[in-house]
Amino acid sequence: MKRALLTIAILSLFFIYAYAESKEKSEELNWLTNLEEAQQIAKEKGLPILIDFTGSDWCGWCIKLVDEIFSQQKFIEYAAGNLILVKLDFPKDIHQTEETKTYNRQLAEKYNIRGFPTIILIDAQGNEIARTGYQYGGAGNYIEHLKSLIDNKEK
């Protein structure tokens, strides 16, 4: 009986550690909140920009996008070498300054955002490459989807 309890306790600690480790990995993404800064970096590195228009605390599909794709190690590794990331959030309960709200609204108007999540790929000059949203299938599928959108624009 003691051995079974000890095994359960050790397994529980392992799963808690693994869960905490996966949450830490999601923080490895370098999301910018300023498009102009992202454009400067994109020019220097020659990379496209992925803009995530999100409602992080209320939009179910936005939350799924983070949980199933953006927080996954496979996506984190891909994004680190292939994308400049910008997150423009439209939360209901998370405090934002009026300046941030105005800035995000202006960009939503510029890019004609009509729903969340909207993912827009742009070049360093701000020209739209493609737009998408949540895609079923996990990080690997999403990476292939993004690659095909970028490749189609380059042809």
N, C-alpha and C positions, 0 to 999 in steps of 0.2 A: 504494500500500500504506500509506504514512504517513497519507494523507488518510483512509483507511478506519479505521485505528487511532485517529486523532484523533476521528473521528465517533463511534466506539464509546465512547471515553473520555468524550466530552462527554455522550452519551446516558446513559451509566452514572451520571455525576454528577447529571444531571437526575433520574433515577429515584430515586437515593438521597436527594436533596433532597426530592422529592415524597413519598417514604415517610416521611421524618423529619417533614415538615410535617403529614402526616395523623396521625401519632402525637401530635404536639403538640396538635392540635385536640381529640383525645379527652380531654385533660387540662383542657379548658375547662369541662367539666361540674362543677358545684358539688355534689358528693355529700356530704350530711351523714350522720353516724353516730348522731345523737341525735334520736329521734322527737319528744321534747318541744320541742326547739329548732325543729324543722321545723314543728310545729303552731303555735308562736308566729308564725313567719314567714308561714305559710299564713293565719292569722287577719288579720295586717296587710295582706297582699297580696290576699286573697280567692281563693287558688289551691288546687287539689287537690294532694295529696301522692302521689307515686309511691314505693312502697317496693319495693326490689329485694332479695329474699331469695336469696342466691347462694352458690355454692361456687366462688369465683373461680379457684382453682388446680387444680380436679379435675373440675368438672362441664362436660362437653362442650357442652351446650346453653346454659349460662351464658356460656361463652367465645364461642360463636357470637352470642349476644345482644349482647355488648359489641362484637365485631368487625363485625357486620353492621348493627347499629342504633345502639347508644349512642355509638359512636365516630364516627359519620357526621355531617358538618357540618349536614345537614338536621335531624337529631334534636337536635343541640346547640342550634341556633337556636330550634327549637320549644320545647324544654324551658326555655330561658332565660326565656321570657315567659309560659309556661303551666303549669309544674309546679314543685313543690318536691321535690327528689330526696333520697331516703334509701337508703343501701346498708347492708344488714346481712349481713355476710359470715360464712360457715362454712367456712373453709379447712382443708386438711389440713396443709400445710407452711408456711403463713405464720404467724408468731408473733402472737398476740393476748394481751392481759392477761386474767387470770381475770375481771376486772370486765367487760370487753367480751364475753367468751364468755357470761357469765351474763346480761348485758343482752340480747344477741341471742337467746339461748335463751328467755328470758322472753317476748320479743315473738313469737318463732316459735310458742310455746305459745298465747299470746293470740290470734293470728290463725290458729291451727290449720294450720300449714305442714306439708305431707306430702311435698313434693318440691321439687326445684330445677331451673330457676329458678322462683320464684313471684313474680309482680308483683302488688302490691295497690295499688289507688287508694283513698285515704281522704280524708275532709274534715278540716277543722281540728280537729274534735272527736274524731276517731279513728274515725268511723263508716265502715264499708266501703262504697265505691261499687261496686267491681267487682274481680275478680281475673282474671289471665291469666298467660301465660308467654311463651315464645319463639313468634314468629309468622314464618313464611316470607314473604319478599317485600321485605325491606330496610326502610330508614328511612321512606320515604314511606308504604308500606303500614302500618307499625307506628303511625305518627302518626295515620293515618285510623282505625285500630283503636282507639287510645286515645280519640280524639275521640268515636267512636260509643259507647264504654263510658261516658264522662262525660256525653254528651248524653242517653243513655237513662236515666241516674239522675236527671237534672235534670227530666225530663218527668213 
